[in-house]
Amino acid sequence: QVQLVESGGGTVQPGGSLRLSCAVSGFTLSYYAIAWFRQAPGKAREGVSCTSSRNLGTSYADSVKGRFTISRDNAKNTLYLQMNNQKPEDTAVYYCAADSYPGGYCTYNEGEFEYWGQGTQVTVSS
């Protein structure tokens, strides 16, 4: 059974940092493209960052470039999102999602992702 479980959300002041984790079970994370999405209140879900299978490449939304870093720990089968210099507009529920099939490349097309976590709330506020 495939499961993705996010953790690490919380409240942080502007300029602060958080690290989100996505623990994966049921498949080998390194074989799949996997991404972070977020959804702010009243807005559509958007892609934040993604990483291709077999570490073939990563991508970031323009709004987070230079501030967020996506990484994997294959030994722990866990995906991370390090978020630095956070801004109030980063406030959202963050989701990790895994591609439907192994060997994929980075994408923000939600239709490509069959497996989703339950989400973790990130609030940036003074």
C-alpha positions in Angstrom: 0.0 0.0 0.0 1.4 3.3 -1.1 1.5 6.1 1.6 2.9 9.6 1.6 2.9 11.3 5.0 4.0 15.0 5.3 5.3 16.5 8.5 7.2 19.6 9.6 4.5 22.3 9.0 3.8 25.0 11.5 3.9 28.8 12.0 7.0 30.8 11.3 7.7 34.5 11.2 8.6 36.2 7.9 12.3 35.5 7.1 12.2 32.3 9.1 12.7 28.7 8.0 10.9 25.4 8.0 11.8 21.9 6.6 9.0 19.8 5.4 9.3 16.0 5.2 7.4 13.5 3.1 7.9 9.9 4.3 7.1 7.4 1.5 6.1 3.8 1.9 5.0 1.2 -0.6 7.5 2.0 -3.4 11.1 3.1 -3.8 11.2 6.8 -3.9 14.3 7.1 -6.1 12.6 5.5 -9.0 9.8 8.1 -9.2 9.4 11.8 -10.0 8.0 13.5 -7.0 6.8 17.0 -6.3 5.6 19.5 -3.7 2.4 21.4 -4.3 0.7 24.0 -2.2 -2.8 25.5 -1.9 -3.5 28.8 -0.3 -7.0 29.7 0.9 -9.2 30.7 -2.0 -6.5 29.8 -4.6 -5.9 26.9 -6.9 -3.2 24.4 -6.0 0.2 25.2 -7.6 3.4 23.3 -8.1 6.2 24.5 -5.9 9.1 22.2 -6.7 9.7 18.8 -8.3 12.5 16.3 -8.7 12.8 13.7 -11.5 13.4 10.1 -10.9 17.0 8.9 -10.5 18.0 12.5 -9.6 17.8 13.5 -13.2 16.9 17.1 -12.4 14.9 19.5 -10.2 12.7 22.5 -10.8 11.3 25.3 -8.8 8.4 27.8 -9.2 9.7 31.3 -9.8 8.1 32.4 -6.6 10.4 30.1 -4.5 13.6 30.0 -6.5 16.6 30.8 -4.3 14.6 30.3 -1.1 13.4 26.6 -1.3 15.4 23.5 -1.8 14.0 20.1 -2.6 16.0 16.9 -1.7 15.7 13.2 -1.2 17.1 10.8 1.3 16.9 7.5 -0.6 18.0 5.5 2.4 15.1 6.8 4.4 12.7 6.9 1.4 11.9 10.5 2.3 11.5 13.7 0.4 12.3 17.1 1.9 11.5 20.7 1.2 13.8 23.2 3.0 12.1 26.6 3.0 14.2 29.6 3.9 13.5 33.4 4.0 9.8 32.6 4.1 7.2 35.2 3.1 3.5 35.6 4.1 2.6 34.5 0.6 4.1 31.1 1.3 1.2 30.4 3.7 -0.6 27.4 2.4 -1.3 23.7 2.8 1.7 21.9 1.3 1.3 18.4 -0.3 3.8 16.0 -1.6 2.8 13.9 -4.6 4.4 11.0 -6.5 4.2 10.1 -10.2 1.9 7.3 -11.3 4.8 5.4 -13.0 8.5 5.0 -12.4 11.1 6.7 -14.5 9.4 10.0 -14.9 10.6 13.5 -15.2 9.8 16.6 -13.2 6.4 18.0 -13.9 3.7 20.1 -12.3 0.9 18.5 -14.2 -1.3 17.2 -11.4 -2.8 14.5 -13.7 0.6 12.8 -13.7 0.5 12.2 -10.0 -1.5 9.3 -8.6 -0.2 9.4 -5.0 -0.8 12.3 -2.7 -0.1 13.0 1.0 -2.7 14.5 3.3 -1.0 17.9 3.5 0.7 20.0 6.2 -0.2 23.6 7.0 2.5 26.2 6.8 1.7 29.7 8.1 4.0 32.6 7.8 3.0 35.5 10.0 4.4 38.0 12.4 
